[in-house]
Amino acid sequence: MINQDVAMGLVRVTEAAALCSAKYMGRGDKIGADQAAVDGMEGAFSMLPIRGTVVIGEGEMDNAPMLYIGQKLGIGKDEMKEMDIAVDPVDGTVLIAKGLPNAIAVVAMGPKGSLLHAPDMYMKKIAVGSGAKGAINIKNSNKENIINVAMALNKDVTELTVMVQERERHKCIIKDARDVGARVKLFSEGDIAAVLACGFENTGIDLMIGTGGAPEGVIAAAAIKCMGGDMQAQLIPQNQEEIERCKFMGIDDVNKVLYISDLVKSEDVYFAATAITDCDLLKGVVYSKNNWATTNSVVMRSKTGTIRFVTADHQLLRSNLIV
């Protein structure tokens, strides 16, 4: 049984990644920021009492020396339940390098076999919070989805805010949203933070539509499931090699609509996130005098519906280890 201590342990994992990488904010070094986050996250996992296996991580073992797919994490005993772990030590390395909002460190975890082993390719996504659950259909037009979500939320469409990544491929989404009178909030990077914002009314974000990374989509789906929201997705392979990659990972029908129960099969999953730079939901890492830093995180569990916001002050040693 995964207990509250382990759930809070996941927060320590994302805190470690955020604290280590935040020192690179605005320094133009996205590789350094990512490596620092990986180092911090793996170190925190090495003290966590779980039996976990990375199913979404930094890449294959040959290309990623740490947090690679298939890596065993935690110090749990053999009799403990095996867990799938999806990690993104930094969703938005470019954002850290440029000192921009929406960079976030995230972890999702569920029983073995519960998280879709998504190949590293594009995925079309649409996500909403609990208030609009059941109102979206990825096969519908953008305009239909926007209008249906507005109706579900009992809002005039002019009051609805749609989160869209600013990309050439999303011009039609932006146009459709504006055509029906919806408000559009653009973001440059950071799919997971954008989806996460949909689940909380105080962010002012009602709907996220767009095409981004598939691994990030699965992690975001774990968050949406914990919040009682809804998400649908569809893989968008760009060539035959990516189609074969899907089949190798057990996805025979690459055109299949992936519902939230396909992306996250278990009813008992965990999600934790710590903001590195300011996000719609969470404030980023703030360093203060005398080697202190403050982090803001969220940790959730789908089985109980529990959502905890965690603000923590950390004393940093000169070796950069977290105490």
N, C-alpha and C positions, 0 to 999 in steps of 0.2 A: 504494500500500500504506500503510495506516495503521500507524504504528509506535508503539513504547512511549512515545516522547517526546510524541506527540499524546495517547495514552491518559492520561498523567500531566498533560497540559495540560488535560484535562477536569476533573481534580481542582482545578486552579487556578481554573477557572471556577466550580465550586461553592463553593470556599473564598472567592472574592471576594464572591459573593452572601451567604454566611453571615456573613462579617466585617462587611459593610456593614449588614446588617439586624439583627444581634444587638444593636447599640447601642440598638435600640428595644424591647428586651425589658422587659415590664412597664410600658411608658409609655402604654399604652392607645391607641396610634396604629397600627392595622393597615395603613392606607393608606401611611403614611410608611415602615413596615417593608418593605412590598412594593416601593415605588418605589426604596428604597435597594438592595434585592436586585437588582432589574432593572438599575439603573445599574451595579452592581458586576459582574454577570454579563455584560452587553453589553460593558463595557470589557475584560474578560478574553478574550472571544471575538474581539475586534478584533485580538488578537495571536496567535491560534491558526492554525497552518498547515494549514487544511482548506478545502474548498469545501462549505459546508453551507447548507441551506435549512430554515427553521423550519416544521415541519409540525404541531406542537402547541406553542402558546405563550400569550402574554398575551391573544390575541384577534385579530380581524380588523384590518387596517391602519387602517381608519377609527376604530377604538376604542382601538387600542394603538399609541402612537408608537414603542415599542421592543419588540423580541422578538415582533413580530407574525407571524402565519402568512404565509409567503411571503418573509419577510426573509432576505437572504443574509448569511451569517456566515463569518468567517474570512478569511485572507489567502492561501489556497492558490492554486497556479498552475492554469491552464486544463486542463492535461493530467492533473490529479489527479481521482480518482474523486469524483463528487458524493455527498453524504451527506444523509440525513434527520436532522433534529435535533428532539428533543422536550425542552422545558424547563419547569420549574416553579421559578422563582427562590425561592419560598417556598410549600411545601405546609404550610399551617397559619398564616396571618397572624393569626388570632384567638389562636392559642396564643402567639405572640410578644407580642402586645399585652397578654395577661394573665400572661405569664411562666410558661406551662405547658409540660409536656414534649411531645415528638414533632414539633416544627417542624423542617423539613429542606429543604435546597436540593438539587435534583436535575437531572441531564441524562442523556438517553439518546440514542444515535447509532447509525445503521446505514446501509448503502448505500441509495441512492435507491430508493424504493418499498418499503422493508422495514418501515416502521412504519405501522400502521393510522391513517388520518386520522380520528380519532374526533371526532364532534361534541360540543359542550359540553352534555351531558345526563347523566341517570343511567345507571349500568351496574351490573348485578348481577355479583358477583365471588366466586370461591372460589379459594383459593391454598394451596399446601403446598410444603415443601422437597423435596429430592431423595429423602429416605427414604420419602416417601409418594407419589411420582410414579406415576400410573396408578390411584390409589385413589379419586380424586374424580370425581364426575359431577354437573354442575350441575342436571341433571334429576331427580336423586334427592332424597329428603327430607333435611332437615338431620340428622336422627337417623342415617339410613343413612350419610351422608358421615362423620359423626363416628366412628361405630363402625368403618367401613372404614379410616379413617385410623389409628385406634388399633391395629387389627389389623396394618396395614402397618408400623407403627413398633414392633410387638411390645410395646405398652404396654397396661396395663389402662385402660379408658375413664376411670376416676377419676383417672388420671395425665395425661390429655390436657388441654391448654390451648387454648381457642378464643378468638381475638381478635375482638371485635365492637364496632362503633361504637355508642355509647349514643344511640340514636334510637328514636322511637316505632315506626318502620317495622320495627325489628329485635327487637321484643318476642318475636315467635314464635321467632326464632333463639335468643335467650337462654333462653327457656322449654324449647325442645327440648334444648339442651345440658345444662341442669340436670336435665331429666327422665331423661336417660341417665347422669347422674352425672359429666359432664365439668366441668372447671374453666373458668370464664369470666373473661377479662380485658377490661374495657371501656375504650374510649378515646373522647375527645370529638371530636377532629379529627385529620387527618393520615393519610389512606388509605395513602400510599406507605410511610411509616415502618412502618405496621402490617403491610403485605405483606412488606416487606423483612425484618422480624423473623422471619417464618416460615422463612426459608431457612437460619437458623443455630441449631444445637442449643443453644448457650450462652445464647440469649435465653429459652428455656423456652416459646416460642410454637410450636405445632404446626400450627395451621390458622387461616385468616382467612376469614370469611364475612360478606357484607353488600352493601349497595347504596350506591355513592358515585359520584364523578365519572368519566365515561368517559375523558377525557384522562389523568387520574391512573392509570387502569387500564392504559392502554397503557404508560406509563412504568414502572409497577410490573412489568408483564409482561416488560419488557426485563431488569429485575433478576432476576426469577425464572428466566428463560431462562439467564442467565449462571451462576446457581447450580445449574442442572440440576434445578430444581423443576418444578412443574406449576401451571397456572392456566387456568381457564375463565371465560367471561364472556358476558353477554347484555345488549344495549342495552334500556333501558326508556324509550322515548319517552312523554312525558306528553300530547301533543296532536298534531294533524295537522301543525302547523307543524314540529314536531321530526321527524316521519316524513318530511316532504318534505326536511328538512335532511339526513337520513341518505341519501336517494336522491341528492341533489345531490352528496354527498361519495363516491358510488360504492357505497353499501351498500343494495342492493335489497331484501334480506330482513332486515327489522329484528328478526325473531324468531329469527334464526339463532344457534345456539350458536357462540360464538367461542372456538376452542381457541388455545393459546399460539402455534401456527404461523400462525394468522390475525391475531393481535394483533402478532406480531413474525415477519415472514416470513423474514428472513435468519438464517443460522447464525453470522454474525459481527457481533454487536452489542456496544456498549459501554454501560456504566452507571456513573455516578459520583454520589456523594451526600456532602454535608457536613452534620453536625448543627448546627442553630442553637441549639436548646435540647436538653436531655438526651433521648435516645431509648433504646429497649430495646437497640439495637445499638451506638450511638455516643454519646459524651459531647458536649455542646454547647460552644459557643464560651466560652472563659474569657479575660477580659481581666486582665492583670497590670500591675504598675507600669512606668514608663518607656516607655509606648507599645508594649507587647508583648501579643500575644494568641496563644492556642493553639487549633487546630482539630483535629477528628477526622473522618476521611473514609474512604470505601471506594470502590474503583474495580475494575470487573470487565470481563472479555471472554469472551463465550460460546464463541468458536472454540477458545480454549486452556483455558478453565475457570479461568483465573487470577483470583484474588481478592486484592487488596492492601489492607491497612489502612494509612492514612497519618496519622500524627500530625505536625503541623507547627507550628513557632513562627514568628510573623510580627512584624516590626517595622513599626509603623504610623507614617506621616508625619502631620504636623499637617493636611495637606490631605486625610487619610483615604485616600490612595492606598496600595495594597499594594505592598511591596517584597520 
